[in-house]
Amino acid sequence: MKFLQRLSVLLGCAALGLLLAMTLLDLPLPQVRLSEQVHRQLHASGVDHPVTAVLLNFRGYDTLLEIAVLFLALLGVLLVRDEPSTGYRIGGSAPLLLQLMAKLTAPMMILVAGYLLWAGAYRPGGAFQSGAVLASGMVLLYLSCILPAWASLTLTLRIGTTIGFLIFLGVAAAMLSHGMLLQYPPSSASTLILLIETGLTVSLGLILAGLFLWQPNEEDDA
């Protein structure tokens, strides 16, 4: 009986996949090349790199929702994790060479994150890349017993993890006065995008690091 159920599910999934493939193959070819449209409107985006223009201007709705999803993922981890993950804790023992290299590397990672944030307007980079570098630096410091784990969400952490989303949402709401959500005026588009990306860098760094660093105390679980 179980075999027949599994077989029916398998055949149903195969039929659905085949139907979707046939539907996609039957779609007409697009009459508009999106890459050409992006390059044609790039001068009004506020940045010179097409990827940043799409993520923070032309397709800002999707990016705003992506940040919300990451924030919700962190909230999910905070709610369900009740056991500390493996790794060093502050006050534990880590090789002296590891601690020394971490202390030397962390400032350079901050500089790299700042560069990626600035470079995103002109070449590959931006808030997601710089936030990932910041998160990597925090995890490295934690594994070196230099940075403590998150035993509780302090006010600073709460502000830091939400500031990027709140800035993004605030700018989006402010643009309603110009007639459309997330439609930046060309004269201030570059400034608004830099403001959004700066806030997102901080929030993304803390959110990504928090997925690893959140380790509640036993009294927090009670």
C-alpha positions as CSV (number, residue, x, y, z in Angstrom):
1,M,0.0,0.0,0.0
2,K,2.8,2.4,0.9
3,F,4.6,1.5,-2.3
4,L,1.5,2.5,-4.4
5,Q,1.2,5.7,-2.5
6,R,4.8,6.6,-3.1
7,L,4.5,5.6,-6.7
8,S,1.4,7.8,-7.2
9,V,3.2,10.8,-5.6
10,L,6.2,10.2,-7.8
11,L,4.1,10.0,-10.9
12,G,2.1,13.0,-9.9
13,C,5.3,15.1,-9.4
14,A,6.7,13.9,-12.7
15,A,3.5,14.8,-14.5
16,L,3.5,18.2,-12.9
17,G,7.1,18.8,-13.8
18,L,6.5,17.8,-17.4
19,L,3.5,20.1,-17.6
20,L,5.5,23.0,-16.3
21,A,8.3,22.3,-18.7
22,M,5.9,22.2,-21.7
23,T,4.3,25.4,-20.5
24,L,7.7,27.2,-20.3
25,L,8.7,25.9,-23.7
26,D,5.4,27.1,-25.2
27,L,5.8,30.7,-23.9
28,P,6.5,33.3,-26.7
29,L,9.9,34.9,-26.8
30,P,10.1,38.2,-24.9
31,Q,9.9,41.2,-27.1
32,V,11.8,43.4,-24.7
33,R,15.4,42.7,-23.6
34,L,15.6,43.6,-19.9
35,S,19.3,44.3,-20.0
36,E,18.8,46.9,-22.7
37,Q,16.1,48.5,-20.6
38,V,18.3,48.6,-17.5
39,H,21.2,50.2,-19.4
40,R,18.9,52.7,-21.0
41,Q,17.6,53.9,-17.6
42,L,20.9,53.5,-15.7
43,H,21.5,57.3,-15.7
44,A,18.4,57.9,-13.6
45,S,19.1,55.1,-11.1
46,G,21.6,57.0,-9.0
47,V,24.4,54.4,-9.5
48,D,26.6,53.3,-12.3
49,H,26.4,49.5,-11.8
50,P,23.4,47.7,-13.3
51,V,23.1,45.1,-10.5
52,T,22.9,47.7,-7.8
53,A,20.5,49.7,-9.9
54,V,18.2,46.7,-10.2
55,L,18.4,45.6,-6.6
56,L,18.0,49.0,-4.9
57,N,16.0,51.0,-7.5
58,F,14.3,49.2,-10.3
59,R,13.5,46.1,-8.2
60,G,13.5,47.7,-4.8
61,Y,10.3,45.9,-3.7
62,D,12.0,42.4,-4.0
63,T,15.0,43.5,-2.1
64,L,12.9,45.0,0.7
65,L,11.1,41.7,1.0
66,E,14.4,39.8,1.0
67,I,15.6,41.8,4.0
68,A,12.3,41.1,5.8
69,V,12.7,37.3,5.1
70,L,16.3,37.3,6.5
71,F,15.1,39.2,9.6
72,L,12.3,36.7,10.1
73,A,14.8,33.9,9.7
74,L,16.8,35.3,12.6
75,L,13.7,35.6,14.7
76,G,13.0,32.0,14.0
77,V,16.4,31.0,15.2
78,L,16.0,33.1,18.3
79,L,12.7,31.3,19.1
80,V,13.7,27.7,18.5
81,R,17.4,27.4,19.4
82,D,17.6,26.2,23.0
83,E,21.0,24.5,22.9
84,P,24.4,26.1,22.3
85,S,26.0,25.3,19.1
86,T,29.5,24.0,19.0
87,G,32.4,26.4,19.0
88,Y,34.5,28.5,21.3
89,R,33.0,30.8,23.9
90,I,34.5,33.9,25.4
91,G,36.7,33.0,28.3
92,G,37.4,29.6,26.7
93,S,40.6,28.4,25.3
94,A,41.7,29.2,21.8
95,P,45.2,29.0,20.3
96,L,47.1,32.2,20.9
97,L,48.0,32.3,17.2
98,L,44.4,32.2,16.2
99,Q,43.5,35.0,18.6
100,L,46.4,37.1,17.2
101,M,45.4,36.5,13.6
102,A,41.8,37.3,14.4
103,K,42.8,40.6,16.0
104,L,44.9,41.5,13.0
105,T,42.3,40.3,10.4
106,A,39.2,41.9,11.9
107,P,40.1,45.6,11.2
108,M,41.0,44.7,7.6
109,M,37.7,43.0,7.2
110,I,35.9,46.1,8.4
111,L,37.9,48.1,5.8
112,V,37.0,45.5,3.1
113,A,33.3,45.8,4.1
114,G,33.5,49.6,3.8
115,Y,35.1,49.3,0.4
116,L,32.5,46.9,-0.9
117,L,29.7,49.2,0.3
118,W,31.2,52.2,-1.5
119,A,32.2,50.2,-4.6
120,G,28.7,48.8,-5.1
121,A,27.6,52.0,-6.9
122,Y,30.3,51.5,-9.6
123,R,31.4,47.9,-9.6
124,P,30.4,44.5,-8.0
125,G,29.8,45.0,-4.3
126,G,27.1,46.5,-2.1
127,A,25.3,45.9,1.2
128,F,24.9,42.1,0.9
129,Q,28.6,41.5,0.2
130,S,29.8,44.0,2.8
131,G,27.3,42.6,5.4
132,A,28.6,39.1,4.7
133,V,32.2,40.2,5.3
134,L,31.2,41.9,8.6
135,A,29.4,38.7,9.7
136,S,32.4,36.6,8.9
137,G,34.6,38.9,11.0
138,M,32.2,38.6,14.0
139,V,32.1,34.8,13.7
140,L,35.9,34.7,13.5
141,L,36.2,36.8,16.6
142,Y,33.7,34.5,18.4
143,L,35.6,31.4,17.4
144,S,38.8,33.0,18.7
145,C,37.2,33.6,22.2
146,I,37.3,37.4,21.7
147,L,33.7,38.2,21.0
148,P,30.9,36.8,23.3
149,A,28.0,34.8,22.0
150,W,24.5,36.4,22.1
151,A,23.0,35.3,25.4
152,S,20.1,37.8,25.0
153,L,19.0,40.5,22.6
154,T,20.3,43.8,24.0
155,L,18.9,47.1,22.9
156,T,21.9,47.7,20.7
157,L,21.5,44.4,18.9
158,R,17.8,45.0,18.4
159,I,18.5,48.4,16.9
160,G,21.3,47.1,14.7
161,T,19.4,44.2,13.3
162,T,16.4,46.3,12.4
163,I,17.9,49.6,11.4
164,G,18.5,48.6,7.7
165,F,14.9,47.4,7.2
166,L,13.5,50.4,9.0
167,I,15.6,52.8,6.9
168,F,14.6,51.0,3.7
169,L,10.9,51.1,4.7
170,G,11.1,54.8,5.8
171,V,12.6,55.8,2.4
172,A,10.0,53.7,0.6
173,A,7.2,55.5,2.5
174,A,8.7,58.9,2.0
175,M,8.7,58.3,-1.8
176,L,4.9,58.2,-1.7
177,S,5.0,61.9,-1.8
178,H,6.5,61.7,-5.3
179,G,3.7,59.5,-6.5
180,M,5.0,56.0,-6.2
181,L,6.6,53.7,-3.6
182,L,10.4,53.4,-3.9
183,Q,10.6,55.7,-6.9
184,Y,13.5,57.9,-6.1
185,P,13.9,61.4,-7.6
186,P,17.0,61.2,-9.9
187,S,18.6,64.2,-8.1
188,S,18.7,62.4,-4.8
189,A,18.7,58.7,-5.9
190,S,22.4,58.1,-5.2
191,T,22.2,59.6,-1.7
192,L,19.1,57.6,-0.8
193,I,20.6,54.3,-2.1
194,L,23.8,55.0,-0.1
195,L,21.8,55.6,3.0
196,I,19.8,52.4,2.5
197,E,22.9,50.3,1.8
198,T,24.7,51.7,4.8
199,G,21.9,50.6,7.1
200,L,21.5,47.3,5.4
201,T,25.3,46.6,5.8
202,V,25.0,46.9,9.6
203,S,21.7,44.9,9.8
204,L,22.8,42.1,7.4
205,G,26.1,41.7,9.2
206,L,24.3,41.3,12.5
207,I,21.6,39.1,11.2
208,L,24.0,36.7,9.4
209,A,26.3,36.6,12.4
210,G,23.3,36.2,14.8
211,L,22.3,33.0,13.0
212,F,25.6,31.6,14.4
213,L,26.2,33.6,17.6
214,W,22.8,33.2,19.3
215,Q,23.4,30.9,22.2
216,P,21.0,31.5,25.1
217,N,22.0,30.9,28.7
218,E,20.2,28.2,30.7
219,E,18.4,30.8,32.7
220,D,17.0,32.3,29.5
221,D,15.5,29.0,28.5
222,A,13.7,28.5,31.8
